Amino acid sequence: MGLVVAKPEDAAPAFADAWNRHDMDDFAALFADDANFVNVVGMWWKNRTEIEQAHRATHETMFRNSRLEGVVSSVVELSSGLASVHYTWILTGASTPDGLSAGTREGILLLVVKEEQVGWRIKVAQNTDIVPGAIAPRSTAGR
């Protein structure tokens, strides 16, 4: 596991870099052993091995030609050695299960990262597709 993430905000670009190289060894190395990952369709993997296996399978099929681009849009220190990172992304080149183009997707990836002896590692990941045209009622909280 040669990847070292030096700062919380480096975790998301490292995630995208490993994704774009389709290098699931480097991808898995970004996660803590006991990490949790919930993907955009609600699949929940509960350790690094499950995360790696699931992503390896999809990068051999539907994400084989995909490209993930994005920007770190938020970094919040939660406590010493613990931070959240929001990464706003665009995915191109993916295919549907039947091999057709999946078109362009946009979303937001939330990473909770923890500082460990080997650098910052992802403890929790939650990925969300942005649904074009979706609206929600105004919040009445605090009124």
C-alpha positions in Angstrom: 0.0 0.0 0.0 2.3 2.7 -1.3 -0.2 5.6 -1.5 0.2 8.2 1.2 -2.4 10.9 1.5 -0.7 13.9 3.3 -3.8 16.1 3.8 -7.5 15.5 4.1 -8.3 17.4 0.9 -5.9 15.1 -1.0 -8.0 12.0 -0.4 -10.7 12.9 -3.1 -8.2 13.7 -5.9 -6.3 10.5 -5.0 -9.7 8.6 -5.2 -10.3 10.1 -8.7 -6.7 9.4 -9.9 -6.9 5.7 -8.9 -10.4 5.5 -10.4 -9.1 7.0 -13.7 -6.2 4.6 -13.8 -8.6 1.7 -12.9 -6.0 0.7 -10.4 -8.1 -1.0 -7.7 -5.0 -1.8 -5.6 -4.2 1.9 -5.2 -7.9 2.7 -4.9 -8.3 0.2 -2.0 -5.2 1.5 -0.3 -7.0 4.8 0.3 -9.4 3.2 2.7 -9.0 2.1 6.3 -9.4 -1.6 6.9 -12.8 -1.1 8.6 -14.0 1.6 6.2 -17.7 1.8 5.1 -18.8 2.9 1.6 -22.4 3.5 0.5 -22.6 4.0 -3.3 -25.1 6.0 -5.3 -27.6 3.1 -5.5 -27.4 2.2 -1.8 -25.0 -0.7 -1.9 -23.1 -0.8 1.4 -19.7 -2.3 1.7 -18.3 -2.6 5.3 -14.6 -3.1 4.9 -11.7 -2.4 2.6 -11.9 -5.9 1.0 -15.6 -5.5 0.1 -14.9 -2.0 -1.3 -12.0 -3.3 -3.4 -13.9 -6.4 -4.7 -17.0 -4.3 -5.7 -15.0 -1.7 -7.5 -12.7 -4.2 -9.2 -15.7 -5.9 -10.6 -17.3 -2.7 -11.9 -14.0 -1.4 -13.3 -13.7 -4.6 -15.4 -17.2 -3.9 -16.8 -19.4 -0.8 -16.6 -16.6 1.6 -15.4 -13.8 0.1 -17.6 -13.7 3.3 -19.8 -15.0 5.8 -17.3 -13.3 9.0 -16.3 -14.0 10.8 -13.0 -13.3 14.5 -12.8 -14.2 16.9 -10.0 -13.3 19.4 -7.4 -13.0 19.4 -3.6 -15.8 21.7 -2.6 -15.7 21.4 1.2 -13.2 20.4 3.9 -14.4 20.5 7.5 -12.2 19.5 10.4 -14.5 17.5 12.7 -11.8 17.0 15.4 -8.1 16.6 15.6 -7.2 14.0 13.0 -10.7 13.7 11.6 -12.2 15.6 8.7 -15.0 15.5 6.1 -14.4 16.2 2.5 -17.0 16.8 -0.2 -16.0 16.2 -3.8 -18.3 17.4 -6.5 -17.8 15.1 -9.6 -18.7 14.4 -13.2 -18.4 10.9 -14.6 -18.1 10.2 -18.3 -17.4 7.0 -20.3 -19.4 4.6 -18.1 -21.7 2.0 -19.6 -25.0 0.5 -18.5 -25.1 -3.2 -17.6 -26.2 -4.1 -21.1 -23.2 -2.2 -22.6 -24.8 1.0 -23.8 -23.4 4.4 -22.9 -24.6 5.6 -19.5 -24.1 9.2 -20.5 -22.7 11.9 -18.2 -23.4 11.7 -14.5 -22.8 14.3 -11.8 -22.7 13.8 -8.1 -21.2 14.6 -4.7 -18.9 12.2 -2.8 -18.6 12.7 0.9 -15.5 11.2 2.5 -14.8 11.1 6.3 -11.0 10.8 6.6 -8.9 9.9 9.6 -5.3 10.5 10.2 -3.4 7.2 10.7 0.3 6.4 10.9 0.4 5.9 7.2 -1.4 9.2 6.3 -5.0 10.0 5.9 -7.3 7.1 5.2 -11.0 7.1 4.2 -13.2 5.7 7.0 -16.6 6.5 5.5 -17.6 7.2 2.0 -21.1 8.2 0.8 -21.7 8.8 -2.9 -24.8 10.6 -4.2 -26.0 11.2 -7.8 -27.2 14.6 -8.6 -30.6 14.2 -10.2 -31.2 16.8 -12.9 -34.4 18.8 -12.4 -35.0 17.4 -8.9 -36.4 20.0 -6.5 -37.2 20.0 -2.8 -39.6 22.2 -0.9 -38.0 25.0 1.0 -36.9 24.2 4.5 -39.0 25.7 7.3 -36.3 24.8 9.9 -35.5 27.6 12.3 -38.7 29.7 11.5 
